[in-house]
Amino acid sequence: MSETKQAEFGKVRSIFWPIHNFELKKIIPMLLLFFLILFNYTILRDTKDTLIVTAPGSGAEAIPFLKVWGVLPFAILFMLIYSKLSNKLSKPKLFYASILPFVIFFGLFATVIYPLRDFLHPTVMCDKLEAVLPTGFQGLVAIFRNWTFSLFYIMSELWGSVALSLLFWGFANDTTKVSESKRFYSLFGMGANVSLIIAGWCVRKLSDLRRHVPADVDAWQVSLNWLMGLVVLSGLLIMGTYWWVNRYVLTDERFVPKAEQKAKKKEKPKLSLKDSFKLLLRSKYIGCIAVLVISYGVCINLVEVTWKSQLKLQYPNPSDYNSFMGMFSQITGVVTIFMMLFVGSNVIRRLGWGIAAQVTPIVLIITGGAFFSFVIFRDSLGGFISNIGTTPLMLAVMFGMVQNIMSKSCKYSLFDPTKEMAYIPLDQESKVKGKAAIDVVGARLGKSGGSLMQQGLIIGLGSIAAMTPYVGVILLVIILCWMTAARSLSKQFNASQAKAELEKKQAQQEALETAKAAAAEATSTEEAAKEEATATSSTQN
């Protein structure tokens, strides 16, 4: 191969795989770790929605109530426990202590809790509550009626915040330099989105088991057993991979110098929980990151609830609903991989952090606007819809699916990498406590904030359909606030990077001047010694 072709091949390789050979030891297990975490996340996300939306006496209107009165309190409780444990446990033990309860719960849900659902669910009491409460409170009653499904939903939601946002990205930020992050972070999501395709395929296949089991067998129970078995196995592999990285990668001097290894072992975050919240309120930088996370959560929640209400009408059977969600996950994985290969890393490297951070809200405002516009005005498009051979309901489902696929692909390829890069300039205490508060409570607060808005609208207007126009307007306002915070954070991030570069250059200059001074002194000493030797020789002569 000629030198020109080698150079061209090197350029192409740097775009799609900007990794040095010696870095494979680090990047491959990190890719596997992200793959396994998102594999579980995909299965749990699809299954939790199916359980709640298709449960007896429930529907998409239960989701806003569940996120406020279930997910948010549990997220706060977890953050309290995590904050206390972070001062007492080493980082590896903290990681295992955070993952293991999820593995145990999901294993028990399929084998013990779900089979006993008829005994555990207070159906008679909830029928009486529905008879006396206004229609707008049916979602709240549904949470209590199917409380084991609600607990599954809560644990599944927390998995995304804890395992993905807090544990993985926190671990990546601790072990990745800024120079590496520009090449690594978009690729971390590559393994994750391959898992979307594989997990989506598993969900589809395992949700279609009802076609292959006898009529008297609960096919959904069989599907749950297989799905949760995969989740438990993946959880164990996550802990094993994390152990391997700590044992064989973080002890390698090519990635972590010995001096740093010793320093990291001595590090212990000492901020109290109260001081952590003070830090969030004091720091404009961390506050802007929080606005980004909360805004994303609000926007996604506002769109998803409306879409899932349409989806239940189209697919009322749990197996059909879950099968559709599996297909949705597969398509999301394919689109996201394309975004990562051709958009994500290249936008960050070539156009900078600021532009990359603005892409996700811009995509959301375009696709969200199109979805809500169709849902609101579809009755006036009846003739056109019938001519293309479909129904208004199915077309609404497809519009919502496209919106969700684009928003999630932008999240994994651009939003997450830029958000995590923003943490890197922070000191260790700010990373640990600030990230825990933002990713666990901030993300949940975002979704719960959207849910609170929807609760008020559902109670006041009586249905999801009636509140849709108002939700569209709220979505627009939130995205504009999001874009403003991203612009402010971009200026601060660039300033911190410029400051770090200046300090590095100053340190290099000081080292150079010190070396020059030492060389000059050595030369002076050598010349003096020569003069003295010459003088001694002359005297002797």
QUIGI-V211066 format. One record per residue. N is the residue number from 1. SS is DSSP state (h for helix, s for strand, l for the rest). BURIAL is b if it has 16 or more other C-alpha atoms within 10 Angstrom, else e. D_FIRST is the distance of its C-alpha to the first C-alpha in Angstrom with 2 decimals. Layout:
n=N ss=SS burial=BURIAL d_first=D_FIRST
n=N ss=SS burial=BURIAL d_first=D_FIRST
This chain:
n=1 ss=l burial=e d_first=0.00
n=2 ss=l burial=e d_first=3.81
n=3 ss=h burial=e d_first=6.67
n=4 ss=h burial=e d_first=8.27
n=5 ss=h burial=e d_first=6.32
n=6 ss=h burial=e d_first=6.43
n=7 ss=h burial=e d_first=9.96
n=8 ss=h burial=e d_first=10.80
n=9 ss=h burial=e d_first=9.99
n=10 ss=h burial=e d_first=12.06
n=11 ss=h burial=e d_first=14.77
n=12 ss=h burial=e d_first=15.13
n=13 ss=h burial=e d_first=15.31
n=14 ss=h burial=e d_first=17.87
n=15 ss=h burial=e d_first=19.97
n=16 ss=h burial=e d_first=20.31
n=17 ss=l burial=e d_first=20.04
n=18 ss=l burial=b d_first=20.70
n=19 ss=l burial=b d_first=21.32
n=20 ss=l burial=e d_first=20.27
n=21 ss=h burial=e d_first=19.97
n=22 ss=h burial=e d_first=23.31
n=23 ss=h burial=e d_first=25.00
n=24 ss=h burial=e d_first=24.62
n=25 ss=h burial=e d_first=27.83
n=26 ss=h burial=b d_first=29.64
n=27 ss=h burial=b d_first=28.19
n=28 ss=h burial=e d_first=28.36
n=29 ss=h burial=b d_first=32.11
n=30 ss=h burial=b d_first=32.89
n=31 ss=h burial=b d_first=31.29
n=32 ss=h burial=b d_first=33.34
n=33 ss=h burial=b d_first=36.44
n=34 ss=h burial=b d_first=36.15
n=35 ss=h burial=b d_first=35.44
n=36 ss=h burial=b d_first=38.63
n=37 ss=h burial=b d_first=40.77
n=38 ss=h burial=b d_first=39.93
n=39 ss=h burial=b d_first=40.26
n=40 ss=h burial=b d_first=43.85
n=41 ss=h burial=b d_first=44.32
n=42 ss=h burial=b d_first=43.46
n=43 ss=h burial=b d_first=45.80
n=44 ss=h burial=b d_first=48.56
n=45 ss=h burial=b d_first=48.28
n=46 ss=h burial=b d_first=48.64
n=47 ss=h burial=b d_first=51.38
n=48 ss=h burial=b d_first=53.47
n=49 ss=h burial=b d_first=53.71
n=50 ss=h burial=b d_first=54.71
n=51 ss=h burial=b d_first=57.40
n=52 ss=h burial=b d_first=58.99
n=53 ss=h burial=b d_first=58.71
n=54 ss=l burial=b d_first=59.92
n=55 ss=l burial=b d_first=62.49
n=56 ss=l burial=e d_first=66.18
n=57 ss=l burial=b d_first=67.82
n=58 ss=l burial=b d_first=64.57
n=59 ss=l burial=b d_first=61.94
n=60 ss=l burial=b d_first=59.47
n=61 ss=h burial=b d_first=62.43
n=62 ss=h burial=b d_first=62.52
n=63 ss=h burial=b d_first=59.11
n=64 ss=h burial=b d_first=60.30
n=65 ss=h burial=b d_first=63.26
n=66 ss=h burial=b d_first=61.18
n=67 ss=h burial=b d_first=58.67
n=68 ss=h burial=b d_first=61.52
n=69 ss=h burial=e d_first=64.00
n=70 ss=h burial=b d_first=61.62
n=71 ss=h burial=b d_first=58.07
n=72 ss=h burial=b d_first=59.00
n=73 ss=h burial=b d_first=61.70
n=74 ss=h burial=b d_first=59.46
n=75 ss=h burial=b d_first=56.62
n=76 ss=h burial=b d_first=59.08
n=77 ss=h burial=e d_first=60.38
n=78 ss=h burial=b d_first=56.92
n=79 ss=h burial=b d_first=56.15
n=80 ss=h burial=e d_first=59.44
n=81 ss=h burial=e d_first=58.65
n=82 ss=h burial=b d_first=55.02
n=83 ss=h burial=b d_first=56.16
n=84 ss=h burial=e d_first=58.73
n=85 ss=h burial=b d_first=56.43
n=86 ss=h burial=b d_first=53.70
n=87 ss=l burial=e d_first=56.22
n=88 ss=l burial=e d_first=57.08
n=89 ss=l burial=e d_first=54.02
n=90 ss=l burial=e d_first=50.70
n=91 ss=h burial=b d_first=47.68
n=92 ss=h burial=e d_first=46.63
n=93 ss=h burial=e d_first=50.23
n=94 ss=h burial=b d_first=50.54
n=95 ss=h burial=b d_first=47.46
n=96 ss=h burial=b d_first=48.91
n=97 ss=h burial=e d_first=52.38
n=98 ss=h burial=b d_first=51.05
n=99 ss=h burial=b d_first=49.06
n=100 ss=h burial=e d_first=51.51
n=101 ss=h burial=e d_first=54.42
n=102 ss=h burial=b d_first=52.23
n=103 ss=h burial=b d_first=51.11
n=104 ss=h burial=e d_first=54.76
n=105 ss=h burial=b d_first=56.12
n=106 ss=h burial=b d_first=53.74
n=107 ss=h burial=b d_first=54.38
n=108 ss=h burial=e d_first=58.14
n=109 ss=h burial=b d_first=58.06
n=110 ss=h burial=b d_first=56.91
n=111 ss=h burial=e d_first=59.03
n=112 ss=h burial=e d_first=62.22
n=113 ss=h burial=b d_first=62.57
n=114 ss=h burial=b d_first=61.57
n=115 ss=h burial=e d_first=63.73
n=116 ss=h burial=e d_first=66.71
n=117 ss=h burial=e d_first=66.17
n=118 ss=h burial=e d_first=69.42
n=119 ss=h burial=e d_first=71.41
n=120 ss=h burial=e d_first=69.71
n=121 ss=l burial=b d_first=69.69
n=122 ss=l burial=e d_first=72.99
n=123 ss=h burial=b d_first=73.21
n=124 ss=h burial=e d_first=77.01
n=125 ss=h burial=e d_first=77.14
n=126 ss=h burial=b d_first=74.33
n=127 ss=h burial=e d_first=76.15
n=128 ss=h burial=e d_first=79.15
n=129 ss=h burial=e d_first=77.06
n=130 ss=h burial=b d_first=75.55
n=131 ss=h burial=e d_first=79.07
n=132 ss=h burial=e d_first=80.28
n=133 ss=l burial=e d_first=77.24
n=134 ss=l burial=e d_first=76.04
n=135 ss=h burial=e d_first=73.22
n=136 ss=h burial=b d_first=70.78
n=137 ss=h burial=b d_first=70.99
n=138 ss=h burial=b d_first=69.76
n=139 ss=h burial=b d_first=66.30
n=140 ss=h burial=b d_first=67.90
n=141 ss=h burial=b d_first=70.03
n=142 ss=h burial=b d_first=67.01
n=143 ss=h burial=b d_first=65.37
n=144 ss=h burial=b d_first=68.49
n=145 ss=h burial=b d_first=68.97
n=146 ss=l burial=b d_first=65.50
n=147 ss=h burial=b d_first=65.20
n=148 ss=h burial=b d_first=62.99
n=149 ss=h burial=b d_first=60.46
n=150 ss=h burial=b d_first=60.80
n=151 ss=h burial=b d_first=60.04
n=152 ss=h burial=b d_first=56.93
n=153 ss=h burial=b d_first=55.89
n=154 ss=h burial=b d_first=56.49
n=155 ss=h burial=b d_first=54.49
n=156 ss=h burial=b d_first=51.59
n=157 ss=h burial=b d_first=51.62
n=158 ss=h burial=b d_first=51.74
n=159 ss=h burial=b d_first=48.75
n=160 ss=h burial=b d_first=46.55
n=161 ss=h burial=b d_first=48.00
n=162 ss=h burial=b d_first=48.26
n=163 ss=h burial=b d_first=45.24
n=164 ss=h burial=b d_first=42.72
n=165 ss=h burial=b d_first=43.87
n=166 ss=h burial=b d_first=45.78
n=167 ss=h burial=b d_first=44.36
n=168 ss=h burial=b d_first=40.64
n=169 ss=h burial=b d_first=40.13
n=170 ss=h burial=b d_first=42.52
n=171 ss=h burial=b d_first=40.55
n=172 ss=h burial=b d_first=37.23
n=173 ss=h burial=b d_first=38.81
n=174 ss=h burial=e d_first=40.14
n=175 ss=h burial=e d_first=36.85
n=176 ss=l burial=b d_first=34.36
n=177 ss=l burial=e d_first=33.97
n=178 ss=h burial=e d_first=33.92
n=179 ss=h burial=e d_first=30.36
n=180 ss=h burial=e d_first=29.32
n=181 ss=h burial=b d_first=31.51
n=182 ss=h burial=b d_first=29.58
n=183 ss=h burial=b d_first=26.54
n=184 ss=h burial=b d_first=28.51
n=185 ss=h burial=b d_first=31.53
n=186 ss=h burial=b d_first=30.12
n=187 ss=h burial=b d_first=28.07
n=188 ss=h burial=b d_first=31.29
n=189 ss=h burial=b d_first=32.69
n=190 ss=h burial=b d_first=29.82
n=191 ss=h burial=b d_first=31.17
n=192 ss=h burial=b d_first=34.62
n=193 ss=h burial=b d_first=34.02
n=194 ss=h burial=b d_first=32.42
n=195 ss=h burial=b d_first=35.78
n=196 ss=h burial=b d_first=37.61
n=197 ss=h burial=b d_first=36.27
n=198 ss=h burial=b d_first=37.08
n=199 ss=h burial=b d_first=40.42
n=200 ss=h burial=b d_first=41.34
n=201 ss=h burial=b d_first=40.74
n=202 ss=h burial=b d_first=42.91
n=203 ss=h burial=b d_first=45.63
n=204 ss=h burial=b d_first=45.73
n=205 ss=h burial=e d_first=45.88
n=206 ss=h burial=b d_first=48.41
n=207 ss=h burial=b d_first=50.51
n=208 ss=l burial=b d_first=50.87
n=209 ss=h burial=b d_first=52.49
n=210 ss=h burial=b d_first=55.89
n=211 ss=h burial=e d_first=55.06
n=212 ss=l burial=e d_first=54.71
n=213 ss=l burial=e d_first=57.63
n=214 ss=l burial=e d_first=61.37
n=215 ss=l burial=e d_first=63.44
n=216 ss=l burial=e d_first=65.47
n=217 ss=l burial=e d_first=62.45
n=218 ss=l burial=e d_first=61.29
n=219 ss=h burial=b d_first=57.73
n=220 ss=h burial=b d_first=56.96
n=221 ss=h burial=b d_first=58.05
n=222 ss=h burial=b d_first=55.69
n=223 ss=h burial=b d_first=52.80
n=224 ss=h burial=b d_first=53.69
n=225 ss=h burial=b d_first=53.75
n=226 ss=h burial=e d_first=50.21
n=227 ss=h burial=b d_first=48.87
n=228 ss=h burial=b d_first=50.57
n=229 ss=h burial=b d_first=49.47
n=230 ss=h burial=b d_first=45.84
n=231 ss=h burial=b d_first=46.70
n=232 ss=h burial=b d_first=48.35
n=233 ss=h burial=e d_first=45.51
n=234 ss=h burial=b d_first=42.95
n=235 ss=h burial=b d_first=45.26
n=236 ss=h burial=e d_first=45.35
n=237 ss=h burial=b d_first=41.56
n=238 ss=h burial=b d_first=41.42
n=239 ss=h burial=b d_first=43.69
n=240 ss=h burial=e d_first=41.72
n=241 ss=h burial=b d_first=38.37
n=242 ss=h burial=b d_first=40.09
n=243 ss=h burial=e d_first=41.53
n=244 ss=h burial=e d_first=38.13
n=245 ss=h burial=b d_first=36.61
n=246 ss=h burial=e d_first=39.65
n=247 ss=h burial=e d_first=39.62
n=248 ss=h burial=e d_first=35.99
n=249 ss=h burial=b d_first=34.18
n=250 ss=l burial=b d_first=36.89
n=251 ss=l burial=e d_first=37.66
n=252 ss=l burial=e d_first=34.11
n=253 ss=l burial=e d_first=34.13
n=254 ss=l burial=e d_first=30.58
n=255 ss=l burial=b d_first=32.08
n=256 ss=l burial=b d_first=35.75
n=257 ss=l burial=e d_first=36.93
n=258 ss=h burial=e d_first=40.02
n=259 ss=h burial=e d_first=42.28
n=260 ss=h burial=e d_first=41.36
n=261 ss=h burial=e d_first=41.84
n=262 ss=h burial=e d_first=45.35
n=263 ss=h burial=e d_first=46.09
n=264 ss=h burial=e d_first=45.08
n=265 ss=h burial=e d_first=47.35
n=266 ss=h burial=e d_first=50.24
n=267 ss=l burial=e d_first=49.65
n=268 ss=l burial=b d_first=52.38
n=269 ss=l burial=b d_first=53.05
n=270 ss=l burial=e d_first=56.71
n=271 ss=l burial=b d_first=57.38
n=272 ss=l burial=e d_first=60.11
n=273 ss=h burial=b d_first=59.83
n=274 ss=h burial=e d_first=62.23
n=275 ss=h burial=e d_first=60.13
n=276 ss=h burial=b d_first=57.02
n=277 ss=h burial=b d_first=58.67
n=278 ss=h burial=e d_first=59.94
n=279 ss=h burial=b d_first=56.39
n=280 ss=h burial=b d_first=55.32
n=281 ss=h burial=e d_first=58.27
n=282 ss=h burial=e d_first=57.77
n=283 ss=l burial=e d_first=54.06
n=284 ss=h burial=e d_first=53.07
n=285 ss=h burial=b d_first=49.40
n=286 ss=h burial=b d_first=49.99
n=287 ss=h burial=b d_first=52.45
n=288 ss=h burial=b d_first=49.83
n=289 ss=h burial=b d_first=47.52
n=290 ss=h burial=b d_first=50.58
n=291 ss=h burial=b d_first=51.22
n=292 ss=h burial=b d_first=47.69
n=293 ss=h burial=b d_first=48.08
n=294 ss=h burial=b d_first=51.64
n=295 ss=h burial=b d_first=50.85
n=296 ss=h burial=b d_first=48.03
n=297 ss=h burial=b d_first=50.41
n=298 ss=h burial=b d_first=53.23
n=299 ss=h burial=b d_first=51.16
n=300 ss=h burial=b d_first=49.55
n=301 ss=h burial=b d_first=52.96
n=302 ss=h burial=b d_first=54.71
n=303 ss=h burial=b d_first=52.41
n=304 ss=h burial=b d_first=52.00
n=305 ss=h burial=b d_first=55.74
n=306 ss=h burial=b d_first=56.40
n=307 ss=h burial=b d_first=53.50
n=308 ss=h burial=b d_first=54.58
n=309 ss=h burial=b d_first=58.12
n=310 ss=h burial=b d_first=56.83
n=311 ss=h burial=b d_first=54.65
n=312 ss=h burial=b d_first=57.67
n=313 ss=h burial=e d_first=59.64
n=314 ss=h burial=e d_first=56.89
n=315 ss=l burial=e d_first=56.26
n=316 ss=l burial=e d_first=59.46
n=317 ss=l burial=e d_first=58.57
n=318 ss=h burial=b d_first=56.69
n=319 ss=h burial=b d_first=54.31
n=320 ss=h burial=b d_first=53.46
n=321 ss=h burial=b d_first=53.07
n=322 ss=h burial=b d_first=50.77
n=323 ss=h burial=b d_first=48.70
n=324 ss=h burial=b d_first=48.20
n=325 ss=h burial=b d_first=47.21
n=326 ss=h burial=b d_first=44.60
n=327 ss=h burial=b d_first=43.10
n=328 ss=h burial=b d_first=43.28
n=329 ss=h burial=b d_first=41.35
n=330 ss=h burial=b d_first=38.60
n=331 ss=h burial=b d_first=38.14
n=332 ss=h burial=b d_first=38.29
n=333 ss=h burial=b d_first=35.45
n=334 ss=h burial=b d_first=33.18
n=335 ss=h burial=b d_first=34.02
n=336 ss=h burial=b d_first=33.64
n=337 ss=h burial=b d_first=30.15
n=338 ss=h burial=b d_first=29.19
n=339 ss=h burial=b d_first=30.97
n=340 ss=h burial=b d_first=29.17
n=341 ss=h burial=b d_first=25.65
n=342 ss=h burial=e d_first=26.19
n=343 ss=h burial=b d_first=29.31
n=344 ss=h burial=b d_first=30.48
n=345 ss=h burial=b d_first=28.01
n=346 ss=h burial=b d_first=26.83
n=347 ss=h burial=b d_first=30.48
n=348 ss=h burial=b d_first=31.38
n=349 ss=h burial=e d_first=28.51
n=350 ss=h burial=e d_first=28.59
n=351 ss=h burial=e d_first=32.26
n=352 ss=l burial=b d_first=33.93
n=353 ss=h burial=b d_first=36.38
n=354 ss=h burial=b d_first=39.27
n=355 ss=h burial=b d_first=37.79
n=356 ss=h burial=b d_first=36.23
n=357 ss=h burial=b d_first=39.71
n=358 ss=h burial=b d_first=41.36
n=359 ss=h burial=b d_first=39.27
n=360 ss=h burial=b d_first=41.11
n=361 ss=h burial=b d_first=44.64
n=362 ss=h burial=b d_first=43.70
n=363 ss=h burial=e d_first=42.38
n=364 ss=h burial=b d_first=45.52
n=365 ss=h burial=b d_first=47.87
n=366 ss=h burial=e d_first=46.37
n=367 ss=h burial=b d_first=46.15
n=368 ss=h burial=b d_first=49.36
n=369 ss=h burial=b d_first=51.22
n=370 ss=h burial=e d_first=50.19
n=371 ss=h burial=b d_first=51.31
n=372 ss=h burial=b d_first=54.67
n=373 ss=h burial=e d_first=55.36
n=374 ss=h burial=b d_first=54.95
n=375 ss=h burial=b d_first=57.13
n=376 ss=h burial=e d_first=59.82
n=377 ss=h burial=e d_first=59.93
n=378 ss=h burial=b d_first=58.94
n=379 ss=h burial=e d_first=62.57
n=380 ss=h burial=e d_first=62.50
n=381 ss=h burial=e d_first=59.39
n=382 ss=h burial=e d_first=61.02
n=383 ss=h burial=e d_first=60.87
n=384 ss=h burial=e d_first=57.19
n=385 ss=h burial=b d_first=56.28
n=386 ss=h burial=e d_first=58.30
n=387 ss=h burial=e d_first=56.62
n=388 ss=l burial=e d_first=53.15
n=389 ss=l burial=e d_first=54.53
n=390 ss=l burial=e d_first=54.60
n=391 ss=l burial=e d_first=57.08
n=392 ss=h burial=b d_first=57.39
n=393 ss=h burial=e d_first=57.05
n=394 ss=h burial=e d_first=53.79
n=395 ss=h burial=b d_first=52.35
n=396 ss=h burial=b d_first=53.39
n=397 ss=h burial=b d_first=51.60
n=398 ss=h burial=b d_first=48.40
n=399 ss=h burial=b d_first=48.66
n=400 ss=h burial=b d_first=49.19
n=401 ss=h burial=b d_first=46.26
n=402 ss=h burial=b d_first=43.88
n=403 ss=h burial=b d_first=45.35
n=404 ss=h burial=b d_first=44.94
n=405 ss=h burial=b d_first=41.36
n=406 ss=h burial=b d_first=40.31
n=407 ss=h burial=b d_first=42.28
n=408 ss=h burial=b d_first=40.93
n=409 ss=h burial=b d_first=37.26
n=410 ss=h burial=b d_first=37.75
n=411 ss=h burial=b d_first=39.54
n=412 ss=h burial=b d_first=36.77
n=413 ss=h burial=b d_first=33.86
n=414 ss=h burial=b d_first=35.66
n=415 ss=h burial=b d_first=39.25
n=416 ss=h burial=b d_first=38.76
n=417 ss=h burial=b d_first=35.77
n=418 ss=h burial=b d_first=37.54
n=419 ss=h burial=b d_first=40.84
n=420 ss=h burial=b d_first=39.47
n=421 ss=h burial=b d_first=37.67
n=422 ss=h burial=b d_first=41.10
n=423 ss=h burial=b d_first=42.55
n=424 ss=h burial=b d_first=40.22
n=425 ss=l burial=b d_first=42.08
n=426 ss=l burial=e d_first=45.35
n=427 ss=l burial=e d_first=47.02
n=428 ss=h burial=b d_first=47.21
n=429 ss=h burial=b d_first=50.70
n=430 ss=h burial=b d_first=49.95
n=431 ss=h burial=b d_first=46.89
n=432 ss=h burial=b d_first=48.83
n=433 ss=h burial=b d_first=52.13
n=434 ss=h burial=b d_first=51.04
n=435 ss=h burial=b d_first=48.24
n=436 ss=h burial=b d_first=50.67
n=437 ss=h burial=b d_first=53.20
n=438 ss=h burial=b d_first=50.78
n=439 ss=h burial=b d_first=48.67
n=440 ss=h burial=b d_first=51.52
n=441 ss=h burial=b d_first=54.55
n=442 ss=h burial=b d_first=52.91
n=443 ss=h burial=b d_first=50.89
n=444 ss=h burial=b d_first=53.99
n=445 ss=h burial=b d_first=56.15
n=446 ss=h burial=b d_first=53.93
n=447 ss=h burial=b d_first=54.34
n=448 ss=h burial=b d_first=57.96
n=449 ss=h burial=b d_first=58.62
n=450 ss=h burial=b d_first=57.46
n=451 ss=h burial=b d_first=59.55
n=452 ss=h burial=b d_first=62.61
n=453 ss=h burial=b d_first=62.35
n=454 ss=h burial=b d_first=62.08
n=455 ss=h burial=b d_first=64.98
n=456 ss=h burial=e d_first=67.22
n=457 ss=h burial=b d_first=66.28
n=458 ss=h burial=b d_first=66.75
n=459 ss=h burial=b d_first=70.13
n=460 ss=h burial=e d_first=71.22
n=461 ss=h burial=e d_first=69.97
n=462 ss=l burial=b d_first=70.12
n=463 ss=l burial=b d_first=66.74
n=464 ss=h burial=b d_first=62.99
n=465 ss=h burial=e d_first=63.33
n=466 ss=h burial=e d_first=65.91
n=467 ss=h burial=b d_first=63.89
n=468 ss=h burial=b d_first=60.61
n=469 ss=h burial=e d_first=61.29
n=470 ss=h burial=e d_first=62.12
n=471 ss=h burial=b d_first=58.99
n=472 ss=h burial=b d_first=56.87
n=473 ss=h burial=e d_first=58.53
n=474 ss=h burial=e d_first=58.13
n=475 ss=h burial=b d_first=54.40
n=476 ss=h burial=b d_first=54.01
n=477 ss=h burial=e d_first=55.90
n=478 ss=h burial=b d_first=53.95
n=479 ss=h burial=b d_first=50.54
n=480 ss=h burial=e d_first=51.74
n=481 ss=h burial=e d_first=52.79
n=482 ss=h burial=b d_first=49.42
n=483 ss=h burial=b d_first=47.56
n=484 ss=h burial=e d_first=49.94
n=485 ss=h burial=b d_first=49.34
n=486 ss=h burial=b d_first=45.54
n=487 ss=h burial=b d_first=45.84
n=488 ss=h burial=e d_first=48.06
n=489 ss=h burial=b d_first=45.81
n=490 ss=h burial=b d_first=42.79
n=491 ss=h burial=e d_first=44.70
n=492 ss=h burial=b d_first=45.70
n=493 ss=h burial=b d_first=42.23
n=494 ss=h burial=e d_first=40.68
n=495 ss=h burial=e d_first=43.60
n=496 ss=h burial=e d_first=43.10
n=497 ss=h burial=e d_first=39.40
n=498 ss=h burial=e d_first=40.34
n=499 ss=h burial=e d_first=43.04
n=500 ss=h burial=e d_first=40.73
n=501 ss=h burial=e d_first=38.24
n=502 ss=h burial=e d_first=41.21
n=503 ss=h burial=e d_first=42.56
n=504 ss=h burial=e d_first=39.21
n=505 ss=h burial=e d_first=39.01
n=506 ss=h burial=e d_first=42.66
n=507 ss=h burial=e d_first=42.10
n=508 ss=h burial=e d_first=39.18
n=509 ss=h burial=e d_first=41.38
n=510 ss=h burial=e d_first=44.28
n=511 ss=h burial=e d_first=42.18
n=512 ss=h burial=e d_first=40.94
n=513 ss=h burial=e d_first=44.52
n=514 ss=h burial=e d_first=45.78
n=515 ss=h burial=e d_first=43.23
n=516 ss=h burial=e d_first=44.22
n=517 ss=h burial=e d_first=47.88
n=518 ss=h burial=e d_first=47.42
n=519 ss=h burial=e d_first=45.60
n=520 ss=h burial=e d_first=48.36
n=521 ss=h burial=e d_first=51.01
n=522 ss=h burial=e d_first=49.46
n=523 ss=h burial=e d_first=49.28
n=524 ss=h burial=e d_first=52.88
n=525 ss=h burial=e d_first=54.04
n=526 ss=h burial=e d_first=52.34
n=527 ss=h burial=e d_first=53.97
n=528 ss=h burial=e d_first=57.30
n=529 ss=h burial=e d_first=57.03
n=530 ss=h burial=e d_first=56.32
n=531 ss=h burial=e d_first=59.28
n=532 ss=h burial=e d_first=61.49
n=533 ss=h burial=e d_first=60.45
n=534 ss=h burial=e d_first=61.14
n=535 ss=h burial=e d_first=64.51
n=536 ss=h burial=e d_first=65.46
n=537 ss=h burial=e d_first=64.56
n=538 ss=h burial=e d_first=66.71
n=539 ss=h burial=e d_first=69.62
n=540 ss=h burial=e d_first=69.52
n=541 ss=l burial=e d_first=69.48
